[in-house]
Amino acid sequence: MPFGCLTLGDRKDYNNPSEVTDKYDLGQIVKTEEFCEIFRAKDRNTLKMYTCKKFLKKDGRKVRKAAKNEITILKMVKHHNILQLVDTFETKKEYFLFVEIATGREVFDWILDQGYYSERDTSNVVRQVLEAVAYLHSLKVVHRNLKLENLVYFNRLKHSKIVISDFQLAKMENGLIKDPCGTPEYLAPEVVGRQRYGRPVDCWAIGVIIYILLSGNPPFYNDAEEEEYDNRDKSLFLKILSGDYEFDSPYWDDISDSAKNLVASLLEVDQDQRLTAQEAIGHEWISGNAASDKNIKDGVCAQIEKNFAKAKWKKAVRVTTLMKRLRAPEQGESGASSPTPGAAAGPLTSNSGPAPPTSAPGTASSSTEQASAKEQVPDTDTGVIQAPTVTAARDEEEAGERRNGQTPAQTLGDKTA
């Protein structure tokens, strides 16, 4: 073909780096995450402060993909309980995202500072989160990393709204998702079990959040020493897979049946039976008057300080890097079941009350079934990092595994969204 017949593609119109610095004054790095650096930035004209995330293209395809994914999703999203994307720039070497900044406190800190704290306060927080998540789900966006440290008061005014931050793991639900990611204690059973999953994982995480806000305790935990990473997460994942949590005394003695019913409906092991965000908004504990106004601050704060003071949950994120061959449990094999969504809020459902340590709420407790569950979760390996990490796109992962002569089910390597 003669050279003159060739046509060149359109040249990409990149921003000049000076366009970024002409409009914004970038401060010092606040923190470094896996794929980006985070700055405080001031608009030179309005003097408003924003959060700036800078992604370096030279850091690889995963970084570029993570930046594009976050930009695409944040451009779609406009909700008063979600931190909004303000500006984006793409230079030849970088991506810049400018996002609203929340100047209020994390929910943990807010609770500890209150003189009075009740179910009704928790219900108000959760209602705002549910409204934002229902909105995301209407756009087929899955957040995938809902947790307490990503829920922040927008400012320090008395009646400040709650906002959801950190969309680094968010993903469009174009077909069900396969790549596991997130914070271990908030992972839904279908993620731990390596099943395909979607929007219900966010609803499970909200169930975990409510449980913590009402008791100060995590619903799923184990007693392994802090250094025993393998055993700790293996035990944690076993409990998540079977829905093994309790409304244990004395922490839940003063909590209403309606609150327990909502938690049980969100911590439903079967994702098809789990309450949706929109359904949860209609629950009487959220939209009605079922939330108690009794002061529960002392008990909740004591447990929060006991469980979270060492910052293993609050400030650091433990990310499972080698969930070796985690396999989805066969339906009916583990015998696990949970209360049916929409069950009456009065009498507690089968997993609404304390249960013996060896028995999962809402599940059969035979030794045969427990052995079956143990066989489903192999050894794990974890590390500690200082920021949420993103998992590798499964298609990239599977391609690499095939090149190495492995089937996709044989390994699970480093992750990115």
TAVEN-V8163 format. One record per pair of residues at least 12 apart in sequence whose C-alpha atoms are under 8 Angstrom apart, sorted by the first residue. I is the first residue (numbers start at 1). J is the second residue. D is the distance in Angstrom with one decimal. If there is no record, write none. Layout:
i->[I	I]
j->[J	J]
d->[D	D]
//
This chain:
i->[14	14	14	15	15	15	15	16	17	20	22	23	23	23	24	24	24	24	25	25	25	25	26	26	26	26	26	27	27	27	27	28	32	33	33	33	33	34	34	34	34	35	35	35	35	35	36	36	36	36	36	37	37	37	38	38	38	38	39	39	39	39	40	49	49	50	50	50	50	51	51	51	51	52	52	52	52	53	53	53	53	54	54	54	54	55	55	55	55	56	56	56	57	57	57	58	62	62	62	65	66	66	66	67	69	69	70	70	70	70	71	71	73	73	73	73	74	77	79	79	80	80	81	81	81	81	81	81	81	81	82	82	82	82	83	83	83	83	83	83	83	84	84	85	85	85	85	86	86	86	87	101	102	102	102	102	102	103	103	103	103	104	104	104	104	104	104	105	105	105	105	105	106	106	106	106	106	106	107	107	107	107	107	108	108	108	111	111	112	112	114	115	116	116	116	117	117	117	117	118	118	118	118	118	118	119	119	119	119	119	119	119	119	120	120	120	122	122	122	123	123	123	124	125	126	126	126	127	127	127	128	128	129	129	129	130	130	130	130	130	131	131	131	132	133	133	134	134	134	137	140	140	140	140	141	141	141	141	141	142	142	142	142	142	142	142	142	143	143	143	143	143	144	144	144	144	144	144	144	145	145	145	145	145	145	145	145	145	146	146	146	146	147	147	147	147	148	148	149	149	150	150	150	151	151	151	152	152	168	168	169	169	169	169	169	169	170	171	173	173	176	176	176	177	177	177	178	178	178	178	178	178	179	179	179	179	179	180	180	180	181	181	181	181	182	182	182	182	182	183	183	183	183	184	184	184	184	184	185	185	185	185	186	186	186	187	187	187	187	188	188	188	188	188	188	189	189	189	189	189	189	190	190	190	190	192	192	192	192	192	193	193	193	193	193	193	193	194	194	194	195	195	200	200	200	200	200	201	203	203	203	203	203	204	204	204	204	206	207	207	207	207	207	208	208	210	211	213	214	214	214	214	215	215	215	215	215	216	216	216	216	216	216	216	217	217	217	219	219	220	220	220	220	220	221	221	221	222	222	229	229	229	229	230	230	230	230	231	231	233	233	234	234	234	234	237	238	238	238	239	241	241	242	242	242	242	242	242	242	243	243	243	243	243	243	243	243	243	243	244	244	244	245	245	245	246	246	246	246	246	246	246	247	247	247	247	247	248	248	248	249	251	251	254	255	256	256	256	257	257	257	257	258	258	258	258	258	258	259	259	259	260	260	261	261	261	261	261	261	262	262	262	264	264	264	264	264	265	265	265	265	265	266	267	268	268	268	268	268	269	269	269	270	270	273	273	274	274	275	275	315	315	316	316	316	316	316	317	317	317	317	317	318	318	318	318	319	319	319	319	319	319	320	320	320	320	321	321	321	321	321	321	321	322	322	322	322	322	322	322	323	323	323	323	323	324	324	324	324	324	324	325	325	325	325	325	326	326	326	327	327	328	329	329	333	333	334	334	334	334	335	335	335	336	336	336	337	337	338	338	338	338	338	339	339	350	351	389	389	390	390	390	391	391	391	391	392	392	392	392	392	393	393	393	397	397]
j->[90	91	92	89	90	91	92	91	91	89	44	43	44	45	41	42	43	44	41	42	43	44	39	40	41	42	52	39	40	41	42	40	387	386	387	388	389	387	388	389	390	55	56	59	63	66	53	54	55	56	63	53	54	55	51	52	53	54	51	52	53	54	52	100	101	98	99	100	101	98	99	100	101	96	97	98	99	95	96	97	98	94	95	96	97	67	94	95	96	93	94	95	93	94	95	93	392	416	417	417	168	416	417	95	171	417	167	168	169	170	88	97	141	170	171	172	167	136	132	135	132	163	128	129	131	132	161	162	163	164	132	163	164	165	99	100	101	102	163	164	165	99	100	97	98	99	100	98	99	100	99	154	152	153	154	155	163	153	154	155	156	152	153	154	155	156	160	152	153	154	155	156	148	149	150	151	152	153	148	149	151	152	153	148	149	304	297	301	297	301	297	297	295	296	297	294	295	296	297	292	293	294	295	296	297	214	255	291	292	293	294	295	296	291	292	293	210	213	214	285	286	291	286	162	206	210	286	281	286	287	161	162	162	163	164	206	277	278	280	281	277	278	281	164	202	277	276	277	278	199	172	173	174	199	170	171	172	173	199	170	171	172	173	198	199	201	202	167	169	170	171	202	169	170	171	181	182	201	202	166	167	169	170	182	183	186	202	205	186	202	205	206	186	205	206	209	209	314	314	315	164	165	166	163	164	165	164	165	390	417	181	182	389	390	391	417	417	417	198	199	196	197	198	196	197	198	191	194	195	196	197	394	194	391	392	393	394	192	194	391	319	390	391	415	319	388	389	390	391	317	318	319	388	233	237	318	319	320	218	220	221	236	204	205	208	201	204	205	240	201	204	205	240	241	269	237	240	241	242	243	269	241	269	271	328	237	240	241	326	328	241	326	327	328	329	376	377	326	327	328	327	328	271	272	274	275	276	271	266	274	275	276	277	266	267	268	274	266	262	263	264	266	267	263	267	263	263	300	252	255	296	300	251	252	299	300	303	299	300	301	302	303	304	307	303	304	307	245	246	236	239	240	244	245	235	236	239	235	236	380	381	382	383	379	380	381	382	379	380	380	382	377	378	379	380	377	373	374	377	360	269	373	269	334	336	337	360	363	373	267	268	269	336	337	338	360	361	362	363	359	360	361	351	360	361	351	352	353	354	355	360	361	260	352	353	354	355	353	354	355	354	299	300	296	292	290	291	292	345	346	347	348	284	285	290	291	345	346	285	290	291	348	352	343	344	345	348	349	352	280	283	285	338	339	349	351	352	338	339	340	341	342	341	338	337	338	339	340	341	336	337	338	337	338	340	341	340	341	341	342	386	387	384	385	386	387	388	384	385	386	387	388	382	383	384	385	382	383	384	385	388	389	380	381	382	383	381	382	383	412	413	414	415	380	381	382	411	412	413	414	378	379	380	381	412	378	379	380	410	411	412	378	409	410	411	412	376	377	378	376	377	376	373	376	369	372	369	370	372	373	363	364	369	362	363	364	362	363	350	351	361	362	363	351	362	362	363	415	416	415	416	417	414	415	416	417	413	414	415	416	417	415	416	417	412	413]
d->[5.8	5.0	6.2	6.2	5.6	4.8	7.7	5.9	6.3	7.1	7.7	6.1	5.7	7.4	6.1	5.4	4.7	5.5	5.5	5.1	6.5	6.4	6.6	6.3	4.5	6.6	7.9	5.9	5.3	5.8	7.9	7.0	7.8	7.4	5.5	7.3	7.5	7.2	7.7	6.0	7.8	6.4	8.0	7.9	5.5	7.6	6.2	5.4	4.7	7.1	7.9	5.7	5.2	6.8	7.0	5.6	4.6	6.4	6.0	5.0	6.4	8.0	6.0	7.8	6.8	6.2	5.7	5.1	5.0	5.6	5.2	6.2	5.5	6.7	5.5	4.5	6.4	8.0	5.7	5.1	6.6	6.7	5.7	4.7	6.6	6.5	5.5	5.1	6.6	6.1	4.7	6.7	5.4	5.5	7.4	6.9	7.4	6.3	7.6	7.5	7.1	7.2	5.7	6.8	7.4	7.8	6.3	5.9	8.0	7.2	7.7	7.3	7.7	7.5	7.5	7.7	7.7	7.4	6.7	7.7	7.9	7.5	6.7	7.2	7.9	5.7	6.9	5.9	4.3	6.2	6.7	4.9	4.8	6.5	6.7	5.5	7.3	7.7	6.1	6.3	5.9	5.7	5.5	7.3	6.1	4.5	6.5	5.4	5.2	6.6	7.1	7.7	6.9	6.7	4.5	6.0	7.8	7.2	5.8	4.7	6.7	6.4	4.5	5.1	4.0	4.7	8.0	5.8	5.5	7.9	7.6	7.2	7.6	6.2	7.8	6.3	4.5	6.3	6.8	7.4	6.4	6.0	7.1	7.4	7.8	8.0	7.5	7.3	7.9	6.1	7.8	7.5	5.8	7.7	6.1	7.9	5.3	5.9	4.9	6.8	5.1	5.5	4.8	5.4	6.9	6.9	7.6	5.4	5.3	5.9	7.2	8.0	7.6	5.1	5.9	5.5	7.5	6.6	7.3	6.8	5.6	6.8	7.4	6.7	7.8	7.3	7.6	6.5	6.0	8.0	7.8	6.5	7.3	7.5	7.3	8.0	5.6	7.3	7.3	6.4	7.5	7.5	7.1	7.8	7.7	6.5	8.0	5.1	5.5	6.4	5.8	5.3	7.7	7.5	6.8	5.7	4.6	6.0	7.4	5.5	5.4	6.2	6.6	6.6	5.3	8.0	6.9	6.4	6.4	4.2	6.6	6.6	5.9	5.7	7.6	7.3	6.2	6.8	6.1	8.0	7.9	6.4	7.5	5.2	6.7	7.9	7.6	8.0	7.7	6.4	6.0	7.1	7.0	6.7	7.6	6.5	6.4	7.8	6.1	7.8	5.8	5.2	6.5	5.8	5.0	6.6	6.6	7.5	6.8	7.5	7.7	7.5	7.8	5.6	7.7	5.8	7.8	7.6	6.3	7.5	5.5	5.3	5.5	5.3	5.2	6.0	8.0	7.0	6.7	4.8	6.5	6.6	7.9	6.8	7.1	6.3	5.2	7.4	6.9	6.8	8.0	6.5	5.3	7.4	7.1	7.6	7.5	7.4	8.0	6.4	6.5	6.1	7.7	7.7	8.0	6.9	6.6	7.1	7.8	6.6	7.6	7.4	7.5	5.2	6.4	7.3	7.7	6.9	7.7	5.5	5.9	7.1	7.0	7.9	7.8	7.9	5.6	4.7	7.7	7.9	6.2	7.7	8.0	7.4	7.0	6.5	7.7	7.0	6.9	7.7	7.0	5.8	5.1	3.9	6.1	7.9	7.8	5.9	5.4	5.0	7.5	5.2	6.0	8.0	6.9	8.0	6.7	7.8	5.9	7.7	7.2	6.4	6.1	5.3	5.3	7.4	7.8	7.3	7.8	5.1	7.7	5.0	5.6	7.7	7.4	6.8	6.7	7.3	7.9	7.5	7.9	6.6	5.5	6.5	7.3	5.1	7.2	7.6	4.6	6.5	7.4	4.6	4.5	7.5	6.1	6.7	6.7	5.4	7.1	6.3	6.4	6.6	7.1	6.1	7.8	5.6	7.8	6.2	6.0	7.9	6.6	6.0	7.9	6.3	5.1	5.3	6.9	7.6	7.7	6.7	7.9	6.8	7.2	6.3	6.2	7.2	6.7	6.6	6.6	7.7	7.2	7.6	7.0	7.3	5.4	7.7	6.5	7.3	7.4	7.1	7.3	5.9	7.2	7.8	7.3	6.1	6.7	7.6	7.7	7.1	3.9	5.6	8.0	6.3	6.0	7.2	7.1	6.1	4.8	6.0	7.8	6.3	7.7	6.2	4.9	4.9	8.0	6.9	4.7	7.7	7.2	7.0	7.8	7.8	7.6	7.7	7.0	6.6	6.3	6.0	7.0	6.2	7.3	5.9	6.3	7.3	4.9	6.6	6.0	7.9	6.9	7.3	6.0	7.5	7.8	5.6	6.5	6.9	6.7	7.4	7.2	7.3	7.4	6.3	7.7	6.7	6.4	7.8	6.3	6.6	4.9	7.4	7.9	7.7	7.5	5.1	6.6	7.8	8.0	7.3	6.3	6.0	7.1	7.4	6.7	6.4	7.9	6.3	5.7	7.9	7.0	7.9	6.9	6.1	4.8	6.3	8.0	6.3	6.0	6.3	6.1	5.9	6.7	5.9	4.8	6.5	6.1	6.2	6.7	7.5	7.9	7.1	7.2	6.2	4.6	6.8	6.2	5.7	7.2	7.6	6.4	5.8	7.4	5.9	5.3	7.1	7.7	5.8	5.9	7.5	7.8	7.3	5.0	6.7	6.2	6.4	6.6	6.2	7.4	5.9	6.1	7.0	6.0	5.7	6.0	7.1	7.0	5.8	6.4	6.2	7.1	7.5	7.7	6.3	7.5	7.2	5.4	7.2	6.0	5.6	6.5	6.2	6.4	7.2	4.8	6.7	5.7	5.4	7.4	6.6	7.4	4.8	6.9	6.4	6.5	5.0	7.8	7.8	7.3	5.7	4.1	5.0	6.6	2.9	3.2	4.9	7.9	6.2	3.3	3.2	5.3	6.9	5.8	5.4	7.6	7.3]
//
